[in-house]
Amino acid sequence: MYAVTAVFKLDRAWDKEHRRTVEEELIPITRQVPGFVSGYWMSDPMEPRSHVLTIWDTEEQARSFIGFVQGRRPGAEEAGVSYESMTAVEVVGEAHR
């Protein structure tokens, strides 16, 4: 398995719109992408940042997802979202409660 980790800087004036976009657009779209296993979209209450972690079956699928997200960059920047980092990494272990 592979993970895509990403950090985005947010314009807090757009908070409600950002949450709506995550819930109504990004999560449903991501669920339909081949190889998707799971995902977490997180907001840092102390900093204007969002952290995203998605899990994929293969490295190719993870890297393809990065390309998909980067293709949405112009629209995201218009909505106050800037990309700080995004990378695909191998999952070497996992733990659940």
C-alpha positions as CSV (number, residue, x, y, z in Angstrom):
1,M,0.0,0.0,0.0
2,Y,1.0,3.6,-0.5
3,A,-0.1,6.8,1.1
4,V,-0.4,10.3,-0.3
5,T,0.4,12.9,2.4
6,A,-0.4,16.6,1.6
7,V,-0.4,19.9,3.4
8,F,-2.4,22.9,2.1
9,K,-2.3,26.5,3.4
10,L,-5.9,27.9,3.7
11,D,-7.3,31.4,3.7
12,R,-9.5,31.2,6.8
13,A,-12.0,33.6,5.2
14,W,-13.0,30.6,3.0
15,D,-13.4,28.0,5.9
16,K,-17.1,27.2,5.3
17,E,-16.5,26.9,1.6
18,H,-13.4,24.7,2.1
19,R,-15.4,22.3,4.4
20,R,-18.3,22.1,1.9
21,T,-15.9,21.4,-0.9
22,V,-14.2,18.6,1.1
23,E,-17.5,17.0,2.1
24,E,-19.5,17.5,-1.1
25,E,-16.9,17.2,-3.8
26,L,-13.5,15.9,-2.8
27,I,-14.5,13.0,-0.7
28,P,-17.1,11.6,-3.1
29,I,-14.7,12.1,-6.1
30,T,-11.8,10.4,-4.3
31,R,-13.9,7.4,-3.2
32,Q,-14.5,6.7,-6.9
33,V,-10.8,6.7,-8.0
34,P,-9.5,3.2,-8.7
35,G,-7.2,1.9,-5.9
36,F,-8.6,4.2,-3.2
37,V,-8.5,2.5,0.3
38,S,-9.2,5.2,2.8
39,G,-8.7,8.9,3.4
40,Y,-8.6,11.5,6.1
41,W,-9.0,15.3,5.6
42,M,-7.9,17.2,8.7
43,S,-7.9,20.9,9.7
44,D,-5.4,22.5,12.0
45,P,-7.4,24.8,14.4
46,M,-4.2,26.7,15.4
47,E,-2.8,27.2,11.9
48,P,-4.4,28.0,8.6
49,R,-3.5,24.6,7.3
50,S,-5.2,21.4,6.1
51,H,-3.6,18.0,6.2
52,V,-4.7,15.2,4.0
53,L,-3.8,11.5,4.2
54,T,-5.1,9.0,1.6
55,I,-4.2,5.4,1.2
56,W,-3.9,3.6,-2.1
57,D,-3.4,0.0,-3.3
58,T,-0.4,0.8,-5.4
59,E,2.3,3.4,-5.9
60,E,1.1,4.1,-9.4
61,Q,-2.4,4.8,-8.1
62,A,-1.0,7.1,-5.4
63,R,1.1,9.1,-7.9
64,S,-1.9,9.3,-10.3
65,F,-4.0,10.8,-7.5
66,I,-1.3,13.4,-7.0
67,G,-1.5,14.3,-10.6
68,F,-5.3,14.6,-10.3
69,V,-5.1,16.9,-7.3
70,Q,-2.4,19.1,-9.0
71,G,-4.7,19.4,-12.0
72,R,-7.2,21.1,-9.7
73,R,-4.6,23.6,-8.5
74,P,-5.8,26.7,-10.4
75,G,-9.3,26.5,-9.0
76,A,-8.0,25.8,-5.5
77,E,-5.8,28.8,-5.6
78,E,-8.7,31.0,-6.6
79,A,-10.6,29.7,-3.5
80,G,-7.7,30.5,-1.1
81,V,-5.9,27.1,-1.0
82,S,-2.2,26.9,-1.7
83,Y,-0.2,23.7,-2.0
84,E,2.7,23.3,0.5
85,S,3.6,19.7,0.0
86,M,2.3,16.5,-1.5
87,T,4.1,13.2,-1.7
88,A,3.6,9.5,-2.2
89,V,5.2,7.2,0.4
90,E,5.1,3.5,1.0
91,V,3.0,2.3,4.0
92,V,5.3,0.0,6.0
93,G,3.0,-0.7,8.9
94,E,-0.4,0.2,10.3
95,A,-2.2,-0.1,13.6
96,H,-5.8,0.2,14.6
97,R,-7.5,0.3,18.0
